[in-house]
């Protein structure tokens, strides 16, 4: 007669190991019966296996060997059966270890929150900022951020219509207001989803750069007449650049190049264009590259021109770019990281908290973060996500009624 005693079924890892061990015990019993037969004598004609595998229980190999030794003159059987059990247990332990590793991996995956961060073109400062934010989130939270390249701020807003609760994007707050009002580039493209846009935190402001090749004979906006200028397509910078050319009396007086902004530096270097326009927080990567490889002049705006644009005045300090001996006077526009009400409060809270707590470290690696502080909260003119509001209240940052 064969029997397995003390079976205990459960769903824990330890109990699972016990269950696997019991299965192997049954297998060993069947093997021993086939090998040695059932002629052990009257009172000892059985093998009793007590599968006590849990913590603090008996050694299964020892238990097996003791029971088998009860049979007269069967010591060689005990050794053989015990060896068989040990071999089986090695396989069982490997299986249990593999299952445990799989369970732990699955648990870690469930603990992660994944977010898509859509920013700007890969050559822009805002794309680099997105990468830095992704690294900060990885270091300071359980949020995994995937950075997506974008054609610009307008596209970022438009994609709200099709995105879910894992979507974060950057854009000037003015574009959100235009989208919600169905005005300008959003005319005829209104959608209720635009009303669900909520702010998370401010990031460095857009800074307008009008970049001319040093040997192109361009030192003012008037000198752009008759020249070939690259504005790019679809981005806020392209639209703003087109607006400035019109305001400064240059509409129809410059040749607009059909080249992607990502190709601006090589196009400038090979003479395909004379100048390009880009909007990115300084120091802008494509301007750094152009200044270092080609030599450039970054145009300054007069106070009258700045007033005409209705944008904020901003100074790019001398020495920011190679060959820049004096300050550059230009314009800027606030930029904010947004999501929608589809995002859960906890994720919005963790994103906002980790951003502010990691900002100093980001600033040590990239100076554009050093200009971001709570004074820029005033750049958020619309509603803030409830999860982010929770952090701002904990941090003691003041919010307006319009932001609540």
Secondary structure, DSSP 8 states (H G I E B T S, - for coil): -EEEE-----SSHHHHHHHHHHHHHHHHHHHHHHHH-S-S-STT--EEEE---STT---HHHHHHHHHHTSTT-HHHHHHHHHHHHHHHHHHHHHHHHHHHHHHHHHHHHH-EEEEEE-S-TTSHHHHHHHHHHHHHHHHSSEEEEEE--S-HHHHHHGGGT--TTEEEEE-HHHHHHHHHT-GGGTT---GGGGGEEEEEEEEEEEEEEEEEGGG--SSGGGGTTSEEE--SSSHHHHHHHHHHHHTT-TTTSEE----GGGHHHHHHTTS-SEEEEE-SSS-HHHHHHHHHT-EEE----HHHHHHHT-EEEEE-TTSSTT--S-EEEEEEEEEEEEETTS-HHHHHHHHHHHHHHHHHHHHH-GGGGG-SGGGGGG--S-B-HHHHHHHHHHT----GGG-
